[in-house]
Amino acid sequence: MHFRQLPAWSAIVLSLASLAACATPAVAPASSPGATATATVISQPAKPGGKLTPRLQMLASTPALRAAPAAVLARALSLPEQGPGSLVLDANGRVLVTIRASDVSTRTQETLQHLGVHITSVSDRYQQVSAFVSMDALNTIADLPAVLSVQEELAPGFGDGPAGGAVPQPKPSAYP
């Protein structure tokens, strides 16, 4: 079926779906009727032109989410709770990120460390710093003039099969 052949109501449904995706985010306050102890978090778009990815922007702007259990955090960020594709967190609850910067000089690294960033590696060639960052410091780091962008790093996949990143092998043919 070609797109031109879709009934008129399909176009309306698609329009409504795209509007719903742009809906204003919300966090249910604990004092609202019917609210549970764990706040319900609804996706929040990144601010246009921001230095944080949409997921990191959501973490930076939603204190309830930063304090949420791992299952709630993963669900709100549309990620698995653990394993391949999940957020990488250290024992202190800091998230692993890659910070692209206009310079990764010693001065920039010291500024990041002063903000509580635990640097794991620096690439002069690619102007990147990999580091564990407190979720509370994400906006402060993004506001640094040398910082161009901040992106979360997701856990890699290992093992056999398509989910583990291995290439599936063709089955032998029954014919000679």
N, C-alpha and C positions, 0 to 999 in steps of 0.2 A: 504494500500500500504506500503510495506516495503521500508526502505531507500535504500537497494541494487537495488530496481527496479526503482529508479528515473532515468530519462533520463540524459545523460551526460551534457546537457546544464543547468540542475538544479544545478549541482555541481559548474559550472562556476558562476551562479547567486549568489549562497551562498558565494563563495569565494570573489566576487566583493562586496557583502554587508558587509562582515567582514572587507575588506580593507577600505571601505567607513567609517566604524565606527571608524577606527584608523586614519582618515585624520587629517592633521594639522589644529588646530583651528585658527580662524581669527576673527578680529574685523574690520569692514569696517571703514576706517578713514573718518572723516567728510569732508575732502577735496577731496575725490575720486569722480569721475563722477557718478552721479546718487545716491549719498549717501543722506540720509535724515537727519533731525536734530537729530533723535535718531539713534545711531549706531546699526547695526545689529550684534548680538552676536551669534556666533556659538559655540557649545559645546567644552570645553577644557578638555582634560584628566588630571587627577591628576598626579603629578610627582611620579614615582615609589618609594615606600618606604617612601613616605611623611607622615606626621602626620595628615594632613587635609584630610577630605573626598573629593571626586571629586567635589561636589558642593561647599564646602568651599574653595577649591583650586581655582576654577573658580572665586569665589568672590574676593579672595585675589589677584589674578593676573590680574584682569580686572577692572581698575578704572572706565571705562565707565559703566560697569554693576552695580557697587556700587551706582552710581549716577542716574541710570535708574529708571523710574516710576515702581510701583509695578507690573503692568501687564507685562512689558518687563522682569523684574527680574524673575517673576514666570515662564514665558514662557521659558526663557533661562535655568532655573534650572529644567525644566520638572516637575513643581509643580503647584497645583492650586493657584490662586491668593489669595484666602481667604478660611477659613473653614478647615475641616479636611484634613490633609496632607500638609498644607501650612507652610511656614516658620513662626516662632513666632518672631515678632519684637516688641521692646518696643517703647515708644513715641519718643525716641532719635534715632530710626533707628538701634539700636543694635540688633543683632541676638542672640537667645537663643541657647546655646551649652552645651554639656557635655564634660568636659576636664578630660581625664584619666591621672593620674600622678603617678610617682614612689613614691611620698609622698605628702600629702595634709596638711603638717604642717602649723603653723601660718606664718612661713617665706615664704613658697610658696604662701599662700593666700595674704600676703602683697605685694609680687612681682607682682602677678596678678592685685591686686587693683591699684598698682602704674602705671600699663599699661592701666588703665581706665576700667578694668573689674568690672562689678557689680555682685557680687556673690549672688546667691539666696539660694543655699544649698550646704553642704559639707557632703560627706559620707566617714568616715574613713575606714569603713568596705570594701567598694568597690573602695577606692582610686579615688574618682570622685568629681569634682566640677561642679555644674550647675551654669551657669552665662550668663548674657547678655554681649556680646562682640562687640566692634566696628569692622566693616568689614575691616577697615584700619589697625587694630592691629592683624589680624589673623596670618600673617606670623611671627610677632614678638613673639606672644604667642607660636606658634608651635616650634619656635627656642629655647625656654627655655629648659634646660637640664632635668628638672623634668617632663616635659610634654611628655606623651607617644602617645596620640592621641586627636584629637578634632573632635567632631561630632555634626552636627546640630540637633536640636530637632524640630520635626514637630508637628503641632497642632493636638490634639486628636479629635476623632469623638465621638459624643454623639447622643442620640436619638434612634428612632425606625428604623428598617430595616437594611439590610446588609450594607448600606453605613454608618450607625450610629454605627455599631459594634454589634448590637443585633443579636442573633441567630434566623434565620427564624424558625417558628413553622410549623409542618406539618398540612396540611389541613385535616379536618375531612373526613373520608371515607363515601361514599354514601351507602356502604354495612354494615349491622349490625355485 
